[in-house]
Amino acid sequence: MKTILASFLAAAFTLVLFSGCGDSGSGAVDARPLQQAFAQPTDAQQAHLDQAVQALRAGNYQDAAAALQRLAAANPTEDQRRAIESTLERIRARTADAAERQGIIMP
């Protein structure tokens, strides 16, 4: 799990580093499924959810992933955990797409 997270964070950092290049914002990761899964978050979950959604909307996938990891540690339900994992997977895909457009080889 740590290896996957480390690979993802490296890819996310690369995306952030090159985010000023190429097309602008097309294919951004949608936060709505995550918000729907956390329709009634606990107080502990709310701050992490807000951070993740704000970062996703800004296209800051590194911060979004970090907030999602904290959210995953805040005792989510199984449906909420699936929404977190799905969102992280969409971030990974978006990061890989951006890296590919920049000619960066992903691990």
C-alpha positions as CSV (number, residue, x, y, z in Angstrom):
1,M,0.0,0.0,0.0
2,K,2.8,2.4,0.8
3,T,4.5,1.6,-2.5
4,I,1.2,2.4,-4.3
5,L,0.8,5.6,-2.4
6,A,4.4,6.6,-3.0
7,S,4.1,6.0,-6.7
8,F,0.8,7.9,-6.8
9,L,2.3,10.9,-5.0
10,A,5.3,10.9,-7.3
11,A,2.9,10.9,-10.3
12,A,0.7,13.5,-8.7
13,F,3.7,15.7,-8.1
14,T,4.8,15.4,-11.7
15,L,1.3,16.4,-12.8
16,V,1.3,19.4,-10.6
17,L,4.8,20.3,-11.8
18,F,3.7,20.2,-15.5
19,S,0.1,21.4,-15.0
20,G,0.8,24.7,-16.7
21,C,1.7,22.9,-19.9
22,G,-0.7,21.5,-22.5
23,D,-4.5,21.9,-22.6
24,S,-6.2,23.6,-19.7
25,G,-8.3,21.6,-17.2
26,S,-10.0,19.2,-19.6
27,G,-11.0,15.9,-18.0
28,A,-10.8,17.1,-14.4
29,V,-11.7,14.7,-11.6
30,D,-15.3,15.0,-10.6
31,A,-15.9,15.4,-6.9
32,R,-19.7,14.8,-7.0
33,P,-19.6,11.0,-6.4
34,L,-17.4,11.6,-3.3
35,Q,-19.7,14.3,-2.0
36,Q,-22.7,12.0,-2.6
37,A,-21.1,9.2,-0.6
38,F,-20.4,11.6,2.3
39,A,-23.9,13.3,2.3
40,Q,-23.8,13.3,6.1
41,P,-20.1,13.3,7.1
42,T,-19.0,13.1,10.7
43,D,-17.3,16.2,12.1
44,A,-14.0,14.3,11.8
45,Q,-14.7,13.6,8.1
46,Q,-16.0,17.0,7.1
47,A,-12.7,19.0,7.1
48,H,-10.9,16.3,5.1
49,L,-13.8,16.1,2.7
50,D,-13.9,19.8,2.2
51,Q,-10.1,19.9,1.6
52,A,-10.3,17.0,-1.0
53,V,-13.2,18.6,-2.9
54,Q,-11.5,22.0,-3.0
55,A,-8.3,20.5,-4.2
56,L,-10.1,18.4,-6.9
57,R,-11.9,21.5,-8.1
58,A,-8.6,23.4,-8.3
59,G,-6.9,20.4,-10.1
60,N,-4.4,20.0,-7.3
61,Y,-4.3,16.3,-7.2
62,Q,-1.4,15.9,-4.8
63,D,-3.4,17.8,-2.1
64,A,-6.6,16.0,-3.0
65,A,-4.9,12.6,-2.6
66,A,-3.4,13.6,0.8
67,A,-6.9,14.8,2.0
68,L,-8.4,11.5,0.7
69,Q,-5.9,9.5,2.6
70,R,-6.8,11.4,5.8
71,L,-10.5,10.9,5.0
72,A,-9.9,7.1,4.6
73,A,-8.4,7.1,8.1
74,A,-11.5,8.8,9.5
75,N,-13.6,5.6,9.8
76,P,-15.6,5.7,6.6
77,T,-18.4,3.3,5.8
78,E,-17.8,0.7,3.1
79,D,-19.6,2.8,0.5
80,Q,-17.6,5.8,1.5
81,R,-14.4,3.8,1.3
82,R,-15.3,2.7,-2.2
83,A,-16.0,6.4,-3.2
84,I,-12.5,7.3,-1.8
85,E,-10.8,4.5,-3.7
86,S,-12.7,5.3,-6.9
87,T,-11.7,9.0,-6.6
88,L,-8.1,8.1,-6.0
89,E,-8.2,5.8,-9.1
90,R,-9.6,8.6,-11.2
91,I,-6.8,10.9,-9.9
92,R,-4.2,8.2,-10.8
93,A,-5.7,7.9,-14.3
94,R,-5.8,11.7,-14.8
95,T,-2.2,12.0,-13.5
96,A,-1.0,9.2,-15.9
97,D,-2.8,10.8,-18.8
98,A,-1.1,14.2,-18.1
99,A,2.3,12.6,-17.7
100,E,1.8,10.7,-21.0
101,R,1.0,14.0,-22.8
102,Q,4.2,15.4,-21.4
103,G,6.2,12.4,-22.5
104,I,7.0,11.3,-18.9
105,I,7.3,7.5,-18.3
106,M,5.2,6.4,-15.3
107,P,6.2,3.5,-13.1
